[in-house]
Amino acid sequence: MEPDYPVPHSSWNNEGSSTVVLIHGACTSRVWWDLTIPHLPSSYHILAPDLPGHGEASQKAYSVQSSSDSIAQLITDKAINSKAHIIAHSLGADVAIHFACAYPDLIDSIFVSGFGSIPQGSLTPVVPYAVWTIQRIENLIPRPVIRWAMDGTDLPATSLSSLDLCRQVMAPRAEWPEPWPARTLIVVAGKGGLIPSADNPKVALRLLETGQRGNSETVAYVHPKMRHPWNRQDPRLFADTAVAWIERKNLPGGFEKLD
């Protein structure tokens, strides 16, 4: 489980029959998957990289393109048969879809949750400052309070991101993705309330329409009891959902189809 360069990553079950790549979200690192990985079958070879600008790759500038390129290198060099199933959350979902468009031959299937879209508008320049501030406020809140308010979500205190990284990860995308050929599961976390932690179903539906033009098996679901970071709220459910999708089985209970 040693990190490797030039793509810092951890690896599990190197003798597995197929590879799964886990792509983390903004301002975190591959450590974000520590609750999910124990629930994935040992028959899967698992790779968890740090995106540029994050974790052990913090010295590199983040961009969707550089992230896609680093994942392509990792899969080519380390994955079984140089192909992988992609599991991605939040910012990682954006990277995964871009990657699917740029490197379709390296993908077996995709499961993305929390895909977002930052629109260009009058408040867009303020978003990085808001993220920078919120991250610092969250780190001051006791973890038991966060777990209570977020239905048991285990959000670890994070390394504080620089304002430059916040600007890089919160930059609006100039173009919407093109259709991609990989079979894709799109999941929306549906629970908001006092803490606004629900994903945007309208964005997911637009992504669904685009994905189905590349592969008619692409589908979208919402889970009304899950919050945006549900891989930290119910990691077993997250892992079971991923396995069901990879193995073409029915999803666990609680999901409602979006169409």
N, C-alpha and C positions, 0 to 999 in steps of 0.2 A: 504494500500500500504506500509505496514511495512516490512523491511527486516527481514528475519528469519534465524536462525542458526540451524545446522552447515552449511547450504547452504545459503549464503546471496542472497536474491532475492526480487523482487517486484511483486505484484500480482494485476490484474485488473479483474473486472467482475466475481467475485467468483461464481455467480449463472449461469454462462454460460453453454451451453449444451455440449461443448467439449473444450479441452484445447489445446492451442498453446504455445510452448516454443520457446523463442527467444534466440539464442546463438550469442554473440557478437564476434568481431575479436580481434586481438592481440593489446595489450597495450592500450586498451580502457576499457569499463565497460558496465554494463547494461544501463547506461544513453545514450549510443549510439543509442538506439531505440526510443528516445523521439519524433522524428519526424514521425516515422512509426506508432506507437501505436494509435494515434488519428484517423488514416484512417482504422483501423481494426474494423470489426463489433462488437458491444457490446454483440452479442450472443456468442462470444468466450471468454472463460476464458483464460487470458494471464498470463504467468509466464516468467519473465526475470531474470535469475540468473547472478551473477558475477562468471566468471571462476576462478579457483585457480590462485593466483598470481596477480589478477586484482581487482580493486574496493575495496569493503569491505572484499574481500578474499585475499588481497595482502600479508597477513602474511603466506599464504600457498604456497608451491612450485608448479609451473605449470607443468603438464604433460598431454598428451592426455588421459592417463588412469585415472588419478585422476579427470580430467574434466568429463569424461564419467561416472565415479562412482558417482560424486556429482549430475549430472543431473538425473541419475537413481534414486537416493535417493529422489530428489525433485519431480519427476513424481510419484513415488510410494506413497509418503506422501501427495502430494498436488493436483495432477491432477485428473480431472473427470474420474472415473473408472480406475485410475492408468494407463492411456494411453494418448498420446499427438501427435499432429502434430508438427514437428520440422521445424523451420525456422532458417537458419544459414548463417552467412556471414564470408568470409575470413578464418581466423584461426578457427572460429566457424564451418565452413563447414568441416574442417578436423576432428574436434571433433565429429560433427554430424555423419559422415560416420563411424568413429570408434565406436561410440555409437550404431549405427544401427547394426553393426556386433556383438557387445557384448551383447546388450539388445534388441533383435528384438521384444520381446513380449510387450514392452512398447511404441511402435510406431504405429501411424495410417498412416502417410505419411511424406515425407521429401521434403523440398525445400532448396537447397544450392546454393549460389552464391559466386564466387571468390575462389573456391577450388584451392589450390596451392600445389606444391610439391617441396621441397628443395632438389636438388640432392647433392650427396656427390662428392666433387671435390676439386681442389686445393684452390679455393676461398671460400669454405664453412666456414672456421674459421673466415673469415673477415665479413661475413654477419651480425652477431650480432652487431659488432662495427658500421657498416654502418647504421643499423636501429636506434641504439642509437643516432648517430650523426644527421641523417635526422630528427628524431623526434624533436630534439632541434632546428634545423634550421627552421622547419615548424612553431614552436611556436613563432618564431621571426617575421614571415611574417604577416602583417595585414590581418585579416579575409576577408575584401572586396577584396583584391588582389587575395586571393585563390579562392573566389567565382567567380571572373571574369575569372581566368585562367582555372577553372574546371567546366565551364558551370553551374554556380549557386550552386555547391556543398557546403553545409554548414558544414565545418569541424571545430568543436569546438577546442579551445586550450585544450590540454590533460595534465594530470598529467605526469610528466616526469618519464619514466620507468627506473628501475635500469639496469645496464649491465647484472646482473645475470638473470633477467627476459627476457631480449633480447636473452641471450644464450639459455634459456629454450624454448622459443617459436619458435626460429629459428633453433632448432636442427633438422637435417635431419631425416626423418622417416626411420627406418631400413627395413620395409617391406611395400609393397603396400597392400591396403585393400583387403580382401576376398569379394566375392559376398555377398550381404546382401538382405534380402527378402522384404524390404519396397519399395513401389512405390515412385519413386524419380524424382524430377525435378532438373536438373542441368542447371544453367544459367551462361553464359559468358558475362561479360561487354566488349564490343568490341571497345570502343573509346580510342585511345592513342594520338598520335601526339606529340607536344612539351613536354607535361607532360606525361610520360609513365605510364598511368593509366589503360591500357587494361589488361584483364585476358588472360591466356594462353589457346587457344582452343585445342591444342594438349593434354594437361593434361586433359581437360574436356572430350575429345573423349575417352581417355583411361579409365577415370572414368565411362563414359557411357557404354563402352563395359563390364566393370566389373559389373556394376549395373544391366545390362540387363540379365546377367547370373543368377542373383538372382530374378529379377522380370522383365518380358518382357514389362511392362508398363513404365519403367524408360526411360526418354527422356532428351535431351539436346538442348538448344537454345542459340543463341547469340543475344544481342541487340546492334546494331552498334552505337547507340547514347549515350549509357550509359557508365560511367566510373566505375572503381572498386568499389568505395564507393557510389553506386547509391541509396542505401537506405537513403543517405544524399543529393543526387542530385535530385531525384524525389521520395520522400517517398510515395506519393499516388500511383504511378505506382508500386512501390515495394510491397505495401500492396495489391493492386488490383491483382497483379500477384500471390501472396501467396494465396489469397482467391479463385481465379480461380482454382488454382491447388488443393487446399483442397476440393473444391466443385465440382471438375471434370467438369469444364466449359472451354471454349476456353480462351486462354491467351489474354491479351490486344494486340492491334496492335503494330507493330514495331519489333516483334521478328522473327528471322530466324532460322529454324531448323538446328541443327548440326547432320550429320550422315556420 
